[in-house]
Amino acid sequence: MKLSIVIPCYNEEKTVEQIVNLVEKVDGIEKEIIILDDGSSDATPKILEEMRKKKPQLKIILNPKNHGKGATVREGYKHTTGDYVIVQDADLEYDPQDYKKLMAELKKGAQVVYGSRFSGSQKDMTNLHYLGNRFLTMLTNVLYGTNLTDMETCYKLLPGSFVRSLKLKSARFDFEPEITSRILKSGMKIAEVPISYRGRSWKAGKKITWRDGLHAAKALIRFRFFEHA
């Protein structure tokens, strides 16, 4: 099976090259790497242009304007050709070696696999981030009758055909609730596996805030009751 890895990035000049190298080092998996810059104002586009010259096998898309993570991921999905698709943030919070854990779950019959930070090892997560993630996961479980431990995880392993058939609407961080809602409304079951996670601070470049948490909560309710595929 081929795995398409979508890497959205915005002002990640310090880490983007390193994360791509780490993704490439994951062995035993046929990979397709798609990198999308979302109108970065730092040196990220320049770094990606240099990477394009050195590694022509990469699919690199440079957007001149910032549209938000959700919009960038949506565009990335359109360029995938893999049997399965996963999103990889361009920072170093998630370890690409965990792809193997998620892929292994497919052999057990899983349809969709989430990597759970809370059943694995998570370090340096701020209290606000921890509580926000827990609340949004609890709200998901209440609204959709699920038993998830980490709805907001970046690592969502999805069938490529399903991803490419979606007409997603979210442009920013409400993308995570929307994609989860679409999965659950489709009737597919979500399996979870423990993964490792090392958070970074806002000073170090983390972009999600408490306001994004409020938007995510509203999105969970909206996509549960008022939005249809």
C-alpha positions as CSV (number, residue, x, y, z in Angstrom):
1,M,0.0,0.0,0.0
2,K,1.2,3.5,-0.8
3,L,0.9,6.2,1.9
4,S,0.4,9.8,0.9
5,I,1.9,12.2,3.5
6,V,0.5,15.8,3.4
7,I,2.7,18.3,5.1
8,P,1.1,21.8,5.5
9,C,3.5,24.4,6.7
10,Y,3.4,28.1,7.7
11,N,6.6,29.9,8.9
12,E,8.4,26.6,9.7
13,E,11.9,27.6,8.5
14,K,13.5,26.0,11.5
15,T,12.0,22.6,11.2
16,V,10.5,21.9,7.7
17,E,13.7,20.4,6.2
18,Q,14.3,18.3,9.3
19,I,10.7,16.9,9.3
20,V,10.9,16.0,5.6
21,N,14.1,14.1,6.3
22,L,12.5,12.2,9.1
23,V,9.5,11.3,7.0
24,E,11.9,10.0,4.3
25,K,13.7,7.8,6.8
26,V,10.6,5.8,7.6
27,D,11.4,2.5,6.0
28,G,9.1,-0.4,4.9
29,I,6.4,2.0,3.6
30,E,5.9,3.2,0.0
31,K,5.5,6.9,0.4
32,E,4.3,9.9,-1.5
33,I,5.3,13.3,0.1
34,I,3.2,16.4,-0.6
35,I,4.4,19.7,1.0
36,L,2.3,22.8,0.9
37,D,3.4,26.2,2.1
38,D,0.6,28.4,3.2
39,G,1.9,31.8,2.4
40,S,4.8,31.8,4.8
41,S,6.5,35.2,5.5
42,D,9.8,33.6,6.7
43,A,12.4,31.6,4.7
44,T,10.2,28.5,4.4
45,P,9.3,29.0,0.7
46,K,13.0,29.6,-0.2
47,I,13.9,26.4,1.7
48,L,11.2,24.5,-0.2
49,E,12.4,25.8,-3.5
50,E,15.9,24.5,-2.7
51,M,14.4,21.1,-1.7
52,R,12.5,20.9,-4.9
53,K,15.8,21.1,-6.8
54,K,17.5,18.5,-4.7
55,K,14.5,16.1,-4.4
56,P,12.4,16.2,-7.5
57,Q,10.3,13.3,-6.2
58,L,8.7,15.6,-3.7
59,K,5.4,17.4,-4.6
60,I,5.9,21.0,-3.4
61,I,3.1,23.6,-3.7
62,L,3.7,27.2,-2.7
63,N,0.7,29.3,-2.0
64,P,1.3,33.1,-2.2
65,K,-1.3,33.9,0.4
66,N,-2.2,32.4,3.8
67,H,-5.5,30.5,3.7
68,G,-5.4,28.5,7.0
69,K,-4.4,24.9,7.8
70,G,-7.7,23.4,6.9
71,A,-7.7,25.0,3.5
72,T,-4.1,23.9,2.9
73,V,-4.8,20.3,3.9
74,R,-7.8,20.2,1.6
75,E,-5.7,21.3,-1.3
76,G,-3.1,18.7,-0.3
77,Y,-5.7,15.9,-0.4
78,K,-6.4,16.7,-4.0
79,H,-2.8,15.9,-5.0
80,T,-2.7,12.5,-3.2
81,T,-2.7,9.2,-5.1
82,G,-2.0,6.9,-2.2
83,D,-4.1,4.0,-0.8
84,Y,-4.0,5.8,2.5
85,V,-3.4,9.4,3.5
86,I,-2.0,11.1,6.7
87,V,-1.2,14.7,7.6
88,Q,2.2,15.5,9.1
89,D,2.6,18.8,10.8
90,A,5.9,20.6,9.8
91,D,7.1,21.0,13.3
92,L,8.7,18.2,15.4
93,E,5.9,17.4,17.8
94,Y,5.0,14.1,16.1
95,D,7.4,11.2,15.2
96,P,6.9,9.9,11.7
97,Q,8.2,6.5,12.8
98,D,4.7,6.1,14.4
99,Y,3.3,5.7,10.9
100,K,4.3,2.0,11.2
101,K,2.0,1.6,14.3
102,L,-0.9,3.1,12.4
103,M,-0.4,1.1,9.3
104,A,0.0,-2.1,11.3
105,E,-3.6,-1.6,12.7
106,L,-4.9,-1.8,9.1
107,K,-3.8,-5.4,9.0
108,K,-6.2,-6.1,11.9
109,G,-9.1,-4.8,9.9
110,A,-9.2,-1.2,10.9
111,Q,-10.8,1.3,8.4
112,V,-9.5,4.5,10.0
113,V,-6.7,4.8,12.5
114,Y,-6.0,7.7,14.9
115,G,-2.7,8.1,16.7
116,S,-3.6,8.9,20.4
117,R,-1.2,11.1,22.3
118,F,-3.1,10.4,25.5
119,S,-2.8,6.6,25.4
120,G,0.9,6.9,24.4
121,S,3.6,9.2,25.7
122,Q,3.0,12.9,25.6
123,K,5.5,15.5,26.9
124,D,5.6,19.3,27.2
125,M,1.9,19.8,26.5
126,T,0.7,23.0,28.1
127,N,-2.1,22.7,30.6
128,L,-4.4,24.8,28.4
129,H,-3.6,22.6,25.4
130,Y,-4.1,19.4,27.5
131,L,-7.5,20.5,28.9
132,G,-8.7,21.8,25.5
133,N,-7.9,18.5,23.8
134,R,-9.6,16.5,26.5
135,F,-12.7,18.7,26.4
136,L,-13.0,18.5,22.6
137,T,-12.6,14.7,22.7
138,M,-15.2,14.4,25.4
139,L,-17.6,16.5,23.4
140,T,-17.0,14.4,20.4
141,N,-17.8,11.2,22.3
142,V,-21.0,12.8,23.7
143,L,-22.2,14.0,20.4
144,Y,-21.3,11.0,18.2
145,G,-21.5,8.1,20.7
146,T,-17.8,7.2,20.3
147,N,-15.1,6.3,22.8
148,L,-12.1,8.2,21.5
149,T,-9.2,9.4,23.6
150,D,-7.7,12.0,21.2
151,M,-10.0,13.5,18.5
152,E,-7.6,16.5,17.8
153,T,-4.6,14.3,17.0
154,C,-2.7,15.3,13.8
155,Y,-2.2,11.6,12.9
156,K,-5.4,10.5,11.2
157,L,-4.8,7.6,8.8
158,L,-7.6,7.7,6.2
159,P,-8.4,5.7,3.0
160,G,-7.2,7.7,0.1
161,S,-10.4,7.2,-1.9
162,F,-12.5,8.5,1.0
163,V,-10.3,11.6,1.4
164,R,-10.5,12.5,-2.2
165,S,-14.3,12.1,-2.3
166,L,-14.9,14.6,0.5
167,K,-16.1,18.2,0.0
168,L,-14.6,19.7,3.1
169,K,-15.5,23.2,4.2
170,S,-13.2,24.1,7.1
171,A,-10.3,26.5,6.4
172,R,-8.6,26.7,9.7
173,F,-8.2,24.4,12.8
174,D,-11.8,23.4,12.7
175,F,-10.7,21.0,10.1
176,E,-10.1,18.3,12.7
177,P,-13.7,18.2,14.0
178,E,-15.0,18.3,10.5
179,I,-13.0,15.4,9.2
180,T,-13.9,13.4,12.3
181,S,-17.5,14.1,11.8
182,R,-17.3,13.1,8.1
183,I,-15.7,9.8,9.1
184,L,-18.2,8.9,11.8
185,K,-21.2,10.0,9.7
186,S,-19.9,7.7,6.9
187,G,-20.3,4.7,9.2
188,M,-16.6,3.9,9.4
189,K,-15.1,3.0,12.7
190,I,-12.1,4.7,14.2
191,A,-9.4,2.6,15.8
192,E,-6.7,4.2,18.0
193,V,-3.1,3.4,18.6
194,P,-0.7,5.0,21.1
195,I,1.9,7.4,19.7
196,S,4.6,9.7,21.1
197,Y,4.2,13.4,21.2
198,R,6.5,16.3,22.3
199,G,4.8,19.6,22.4
200,R,6.3,23.0,21.7
201,S,5.5,26.3,23.3
202,W,3.9,29.4,21.7
203,K,7.3,31.1,21.9
204,A,8.8,28.3,19.9
205,G,6.2,28.7,17.2
206,K,3.0,26.9,18.2
207,K,0.1,28.5,16.5
208,I,-3.2,27.0,17.9
209,T,-4.8,29.1,20.7
210,W,-7.8,28.9,23.0
211,R,-9.9,30.7,20.4
212,D,-9.3,27.8,18.0
213,G,-10.6,25.5,20.7
214,L,-13.8,27.4,20.8
215,H,-14.2,27.3,17.1
216,A,-13.5,23.5,17.2
217,A,-16.3,23.0,19.7
218,K,-18.7,25.0,17.6
219,A,-17.7,23.0,14.6
220,L,-18.4,19.7,16.3
221,I,-21.9,20.8,17.0
222,R,-22.4,22.3,13.6
223,F,-21.2,19.3,11.7
224,R,-23.2,17.0,13.9
225,F,-26.5,18.6,13.5
226,F,-26.5,21.2,10.7
227,E,-24.0,20.2,8.0
228,H,-24.2,17.3,5.6
229,A,-21.7,15.8,3.3
